[in-house]
Amino acid sequence: MRKMDTTPSRLCREFARILGSTPSVVNGVCTATRSRTNLHPVVLGRPAESFMFVPQAFSFENMNKSGKALCLGETVLL
């Protein structure tokens, strides 16, 4: 079994820098994550304490020969 490299590439680090996030590699996929600690969401009149309300996560997979890659993003909108 081949060990997968978990060191973010230069492109991955630049991707994360643009997004103001932290780069990492998960299952060979570049990810950029960030917690928005300046948000204090209120849902149905009560403070939301779940960490699910504040993260942002973006990723992109390896580019094909045409330079296209699958890019995904997840964020909470208030």
N, CA, C and O atoms as a GROMACS GRO file, in nm:
protein
  312
    1MET      N    1   0.084  -0.118   0.000
    1MET     CA    2   0.000   0.000   0.000
    1MET      C    3   0.089   0.124   0.000
    1MET      O    4   0.180   0.135   0.082
    2ARG      N    5   0.063   0.216  -0.091
    2ARG     CA    6   0.142   0.338  -0.104
    2ARG      C    7   0.095   0.444  -0.005
    2ARG      O    8  -0.025   0.470   0.007
    3LYS      N    9   0.190   0.505   0.064
    3LYS     CA   10   0.156   0.612   0.158
    3LYS      C   11   0.125   0.740   0.081
    3LYS      O   12   0.202   0.780  -0.006
    4MET      N   13   0.013   0.802   0.115
    4MET     CA   14  -0.030   0.923   0.046
    4MET      C   15   0.039   1.044   0.110
    4MET      O   16   0.048   1.052   0.232
    5ASP      N   17   0.087   1.137   0.026
    5ASP     CA   18   0.151   1.258   0.075
    5ASP      C   19   0.046   1.349   0.138
    5ASP      O   20  -0.058   1.376   0.077
    6THR      N   21   0.072   1.395   0.260
    6THR     CA   22  -0.022   1.483   0.328
    6THR      C   23   0.030   1.626   0.339
    6THR      O   24  -0.029   1.709   0.409
    7THR      N   25   0.140   1.656   0.271
    7THR     CA   26   0.196   1.791   0.271
    7THR      C   27   0.128   1.873   0.162
    7THR      O   28   0.130   1.834   0.045
    8PRO      N   29   0.066   1.987   0.198
    8PRO     CA   30   0.001   2.069   0.096
    8PRO      C   31   0.101   2.120  -0.008
    8PRO      O   32   0.210   2.165   0.026
    9SER      N   33   0.062   2.112  -0.134
    9SER     CA   34   0.145   2.161  -0.244
    9SER      C   35   0.147   2.314  -0.243
    9SER      O   36   0.072   2.378  -0.169
   10ARG      N   37   0.233   2.371  -0.325
   10ARG     CA   38   0.239   2.516  -0.337
   10ARG      C   39   0.104   2.572  -0.384
   10ARG      O   40   0.058   2.674  -0.334
   11LEU      N   41   0.040   2.503  -0.479
   11LEU     CA   42  -0.090   2.546  -0.528
   11LEU      C   43  -0.195   2.539  -0.417
   11LEU      O   44  -0.279   2.629  -0.404
   12CYS      N   45  -0.190   2.434  -0.338
   12CYS     CA   46  -0.284   2.418  -0.227
   12CYS      C   47  -0.264   2.529  -0.123
   12CYS      O   48  -0.362   2.585  -0.073
   13ARG      N   49  -0.141   2.560  -0.092
   13ARG     CA   50  -0.112   2.668   0.004
   13ARG      C   51  -0.160   2.802  -0.048
   13ARG      O   52  -0.211   2.884   0.029
   14GLU      N   53  -0.145   2.827  -0.178
   14GLU     CA   54  -0.191   2.952  -0.238
   14GLU      C   55  -0.344   2.959  -0.239
   14GLU      O   56  -0.402   3.064  -0.211
   15PHE      N   57  -0.409   2.848  -0.269
   15PHE     CA   58  -0.555   2.836  -0.265
   15PHE      C   59  -0.605   2.876  -0.125
   15PHE      O   60  -0.698   2.956  -0.113
   16ALA      N   61  -0.544   2.821  -0.022
   16ALA     CA   62  -0.583   2.851   0.116
   16ALA      C   63  -0.553   2.996   0.153
   16ALA      O   64  -0.632   3.061   0.221
   17ARG      N   65  -0.440   3.047   0.107
   17ARG     CA   66  -0.404   3.186   0.137
   17ARG      C   67  -0.509   3.282   0.080
   17ARG      O   68  -0.551   3.375   0.148
   18ILE      N   69  -0.551   3.259  -0.043
   18ILE     CA   70  -0.652   3.343  -0.108
   18ILE      C   71  -0.782   3.342  -0.028
   18ILE      O   72  -0.849   3.444  -0.016
   19LEU      N   73  -0.816   3.226   0.028
   19LEU     CA   74  -0.940   3.211   0.104
   19LEU      C   75  -0.925   3.248   0.251
   19LEU      O   76  -1.022   3.243   0.326
   20GLY      N   77  -0.805   3.285   0.293
   20GLY     CA   78  -0.782   3.318   0.434
   20GLY      C   79  -0.800   3.197   0.523
   20GLY      O   80  -0.849   3.208   0.635
   21SER      N   81  -0.759   3.081   0.472
   21SER     CA   82  -0.784   2.954   0.541
   21SER      C   83  -0.654   2.879   0.569
   21SER      O   84  -0.544   2.924   0.534
   22THR      N   85  -0.669   2.764   0.633
   22THR     CA   86  -0.556   2.677   0.663
   22THR      C   87  -0.555   2.561   0.564
   22THR      O   88  -0.656   2.492   0.548
   23PRO      N   89  -0.442   2.540   0.495
   23PRO     CA   90  -0.436   2.431   0.397
   23PRO      C   91  -0.408   2.296   0.462
   23PRO      O   92  -0.339   2.288   0.564
   24SER      N   93  -0.462   2.191   0.403
   24SER     CA   94  -0.430   2.054   0.444
   24SER      C   95  -0.463   1.962   0.327
   24SER      O   96  -0.527   2.003   0.230
   25VAL      N   97  -0.419   1.839   0.339
   25VAL     CA   98  -0.449   1.738   0.238
   25VAL      C   99  -0.519   1.622   0.308
   25VAL      O  100  -0.466   1.565   0.403
   26VAL      N  101  -0.638   1.589   0.260
   26VAL     CA  102  -0.717   1.479   0.316
   26VAL      C  103  -0.750   1.384   0.202
   26VAL      O  104  -0.816   1.423   0.106
   27ASN      N  105  -0.707   1.260   0.212
   27ASN     CA  106  -0.728   1.160   0.107
   27ASN      C  107  -0.679   1.209  -0.029
   27ASN      O  108  -0.741   1.180  -0.132
   28GLY      N  109  -0.568   1.282  -0.030
   28GLY     CA  110  -0.510   1.330  -0.155
   28GLY      C  111  -0.577   1.454  -0.211
   28GLY      O  112  -0.543   1.496  -0.322
   29VAL      N  113  -0.671   1.512  -0.139
   29VAL     CA  114  -0.747   1.629  -0.186
   29VAL      C  115  -0.705   1.751  -0.105
   29VAL      O  116  -0.699   1.747   0.018
   30CYS      N  117  -0.676   1.860  -0.175
   30CYS     CA  118  -0.642   1.986  -0.108
   30CYS      C  119  -0.766   2.043  -0.042
   30CYS      O  120  -0.870   2.059  -0.107
   31THR      N  121  -0.756   2.074   0.086
   31THR     CA  122  -0.867   2.136   0.157
   31THR      C  123  -0.820   2.265   0.223
   31THR      O  124  -0.704   2.276   0.264
   32ALA      N  125  -0.908   2.360   0.232
   32ALA     CA  126  -0.881   2.487   0.298
   32ALA      C  127  -0.997   2.512   0.394
   32ALA      O  128  -1.112   2.526   0.351
   33THR      N  129  -0.968   2.519   0.522
   33THR     CA  130  -1.073   2.534   0.622
   33THR      C  131  -1.049   2.657   0.708
   33THR      O  132  -0.936   2.703   0.725
   34ARG      N  133  -1.159   2.708   0.761
   34ARG     CA  134  -1.151   2.828   0.843
   34ARG      C  135  -1.271   2.831   0.937
   34ARG      O  136  -1.383   2.800   0.897
   35SER      N  137  -1.247   2.870   1.062
   35SER     CA  138  -1.355   2.892   1.158
   35SER      C  139  -1.377   3.041   1.172
   35SER      O  140  -1.282   3.117   1.194
   36ARG      N  141  -1.498   3.082   1.159
   36ARG     CA  142  -1.531   3.225   1.168
   36ARG      C  143  -1.573   3.255   1.312
   36ARG      O  144  -1.691   3.249   1.346
   37THR      N  145  -1.476   3.288   1.394
   37THR     CA  146  -1.501   3.310   1.537
   37THR      C  147  -1.570   3.442   1.565
   37THR      O  148  -1.612   3.467   1.678
   38ASN      N  149  -1.582   3.528   1.463
   38ASN     CA  150  -1.649   3.656   1.483
   38ASN      C  151  -1.801   3.645   1.470
   38ASN      O  152  -1.871   3.744   1.488
   39LEU      N  153  -1.852   3.527   1.440
   39LEU     CA  154  -1.996   3.508   1.426
   39LEU      C  155  -2.056   3.456   1.556
   39LEU      O  156  -1.995   3.374   1.625
   40HIS      N  157  -2.173   3.505   1.588
   40HIS     CA  158  -2.245   3.460   1.707
   40HIS      C  159  -2.390   3.435   1.665
   40HIS      O  160  -2.479   3.514   1.696
   41PRO      N  161  -2.413   3.322   1.594
   41PRO     CA  162  -2.546   3.298   1.537
   41PRO      C  163  -2.653   3.274   1.643
   41PRO      O  164  -2.628   3.216   1.749
   42VAL      N  165  -2.773   3.320   1.609
   42VAL     CA  166  -2.891   3.297   1.692
   42VAL      C  167  -2.993   3.228   1.603
   42VAL      O  168  -3.026   3.277   1.495
   43VAL      N  169  -3.043   3.114   1.648
   43VAL     CA  170  -3.140   3.036   1.572
   43VAL      C  171  -3.264   3.017   1.659
   43VAL      O  172  -3.256   2.970   1.773
   44LEU      N  173  -3.377   3.053   1.603
   44LEU     CA  174  -3.505   3.045   1.675
   44LEU      C  175  -3.498   3.115   1.810
   44LEU      O  176  -3.554   3.069   1.909
   45GLY      N  177  -3.428   3.229   1.811
   45GLY     CA  178  -3.422   3.312   1.931
   45GLY      C  179  -3.321   3.270   2.036
   45GLY      O  180  -3.314   3.331   2.142
   46ARG      N  181  -3.242   3.167   2.009
   46ARG     CA  182  -3.143   3.127   2.110
   46ARG      C  183  -3.005   3.115   2.046
   46ARG      O  184  -2.993   3.081   1.928
   47PRO      N  185  -2.901   3.142   2.124
   47PRO     CA  186  -2.765   3.133   2.070
   47PRO      C  187  -2.734   2.990   2.024
   47PRO      O  188  -2.762   2.894   2.095
   48ALA      N  189  -2.677   2.979   1.907
   48ALA     CA  190  -2.639   2.848   1.853
   48ALA      C  191  -2.495   2.819   1.897
   48ALA      O  192  -2.405   2.896   1.866
   49GLU      N  193  -2.474   2.712   1.967
   49GLU     CA  194  -2.343   2.677   2.021
   49GLU      C  195  -2.268   2.576   1.933
   49GLU      O  196  -2.148   2.557   1.951
   50SER      N  197  -2.336   2.512   1.840
   50SER     CA  198  -2.275   2.408   1.758
   50SER      C  199  -2.165   2.464   1.669
   50SER      O  200  -2.180   2.571   1.611
   51PHE      N  201  -2.055   2.391   1.659
   51PHE     CA  202  -1.946   2.431   1.570
   51PHE      C  203  -1.990   2.427   1.424
   51PHE      O  204  -1.920   2.483   1.340
   52MET      N  205  -2.101   2.364   1.392
   52MET     CA  206  -2.148   2.354   1.254
   52MET      C  207  -2.193   2.489   1.198
   52MET      O  208  -2.212   2.501   1.077
   53PHE      N  209  -2.210   2.589   1.281
   53PHE     CA  210  -2.257   2.719   1.234
   53PHE      C  211  -2.145   2.810   1.187
   53PHE      O  212  -2.173   2.911   1.122
   54VAL      N  213  -2.020   2.781   1.218
   54VAL     CA  214  -1.915   2.877   1.189
   54VAL      C  215  -1.807   2.833   1.090
   54VAL      O  216  -1.729   2.918   1.047
   55PRO      N  217  -1.796   2.706   1.052
   55PRO     CA  218  -1.684   2.670   0.965
   55PRO      C  219  -1.709   2.704   0.817
   55PRO      O  220  -1.822   2.717   0.771
   56GLN      N  221  -1.599   2.716   0.747
   56GLN     CA  222  -1.600   2.723   0.602
   56GLN      C  223  -1.501   2.618   0.556
   56GLN      O  224  -1.393   2.604   0.614
   57ALA      N  225  -1.534   2.544   0.452
   57ALA     CA  226  -1.443   2.442   0.398
   57ALA      C  227  -1.452   2.444   0.247
   57ALA      O  228  -1.560   2.448   0.188
   58PHE      N  229  -1.336   2.442   0.185
   58PHE     CA  230  -1.326   2.441   0.039
   58PHE      C  231  -1.225   2.335  -0.001
   58PHE      O  232  -1.132   2.306   0.075
   59SER      N  233  -1.242   2.278  -0.118
   59SER     CA  234  -1.146   2.177  -0.162
   59SER      C  235  -1.138   2.176  -0.314
   59SER      O  236  -1.228   2.223  -0.384
   60PHE      N  237  -1.028   2.121  -0.363
   60PHE     CA  238  -1.018   2.091  -0.505
   60PHE      C  239  -0.937   1.965  -0.523
   60PHE      O  240  -0.842   1.938  -0.450
   61GLU      N  241  -0.976   1.887  -0.623
   61GLU     CA  242  -0.908   1.761  -0.653
   61GLU      C  243  -0.807   1.784  -0.765
   61GLU      O  244  -0.800   1.894  -0.821
   62ASN      N  245  -0.730   1.683  -0.797
   62ASN     CA  246  -0.626   1.695  -0.900
   62ASN      C  247  -0.684   1.745  -1.031
   62ASN      O  248  -0.795   1.710  -1.069
   63MET      N  249  -0.606   1.829  -1.098
   63MET     CA  250  -0.648   1.882  -1.228
   63MET      C  251  -0.628   1.777  -1.336
   63MET      O  252  -0.536   1.696  -1.330
   64ASN      N  253  -0.717   1.779  -1.436
   64ASN     CA  254  -0.701   1.690  -1.551
   64ASN      C  255  -0.607   1.753  -1.653
   64ASN      O  256  -0.549   1.858  -1.627
   65LYS      N  257  -0.592   1.690  -1.767
   65LYS     CA  258  -0.500   1.741  -1.870
   65LYS      C  259  -0.539   1.878  -1.922
   65LYS      O  260  -0.454   1.951  -1.972
   66SER      N  261  -0.666   1.912  -1.911
   66SER     CA  262  -0.714   2.043  -1.957
   66SER      C  263  -0.703   2.151  -1.849
   66SER      O  264  -0.736   2.267  -1.873
   67GLY      N  265  -0.656   2.113  -1.731
   67GLY     CA  266  -0.643   2.209  -1.622
   67GLY      C  267  -0.770   2.229  -1.543
   67GLY      O  268  -0.781   2.325  -1.466
   68LYS      N  269  -0.868   2.139  -1.560
   68LYS     CA  270  -0.993   2.148  -1.485
   68LYS      C  271  -0.987   2.058  -1.362
   68LYS      O  272  -0.927   1.951  -1.366
   69ALA      N  273  -1.049   2.104  -1.252
   69ALA     CA  274  -1.051   2.027  -1.128
   69ALA      C  275  -1.189   2.038  -1.064
   69ALA      O  276  -1.260   2.137  -1.084
   70LEU      N  277  -1.226   1.937  -0.989
   70LEU     CA  278  -1.350   1.941  -0.913
   70LEU      C  279  -1.326   2.028  -0.790
   70LEU      O  280  -1.240   1.997  -0.707
   71CYS      N  281  -1.403   2.136  -0.779
   71CYS     CA  282  -1.390   2.228  -0.666
   71CYS      C  283  -1.520   2.227  -0.588
   71CYS      O  284  -1.629   2.235  -0.646
   72LEU      N  285  -1.509   2.217  -0.456
   72LEU     CA  286  -1.627   2.214  -0.369
   72LEU      C  287  -1.611   2.316  -0.258
   72LEU      O  288  -1.499   2.349  -0.219
   73GLY      N  289  -1.723   2.366  -0.208
   73GLY     CA  290  -1.718   2.459  -0.098
   73GLY      C  291  -1.840   2.442  -0.009
   73GLY      O  292  -1.948   2.405  -0.055
   74GLU      N  293  -1.820   2.471   0.118
   74GLU     CA  294  -1.930   2.462   0.214
   74GLU      C  295  -1.915   2.577   0.312
   74GLU      O  296  -1.808   2.598   0.370
   75THR      N  297  -2.023   2.651   0.331
   75THR     CA  298  -2.021   2.762   0.424
   75THR      C  299  -2.161   2.782   0.480
   75THR      O  300  -2.260   2.738   0.420
   76VAL      N  301  -2.170   2.847   0.593
   76VAL     CA  302  -2.298   2.879   0.652
   76VAL      C  303  -2.331   3.023   0.616
   76VAL      O  304  -2.249   3.112   0.633
   77LEU      N  305  -2.451   3.045   0.565
   77LEU     CA  306  -2.497   3.180   0.531
   77LEU      C  307  -2.595   3.225   0.637
   77LEU      O  308  -2.686   3.152   0.675
   78LEU      N  309  -2.576   3.345   0.682
   78LEU     CA  310  -2.667   3.398   0.784
   78LEU      C  311  -2.770   3.489   0.718
   78LEU      O  312  -2.856   3.544   0.787
   0.00000   0.00000   0.00000
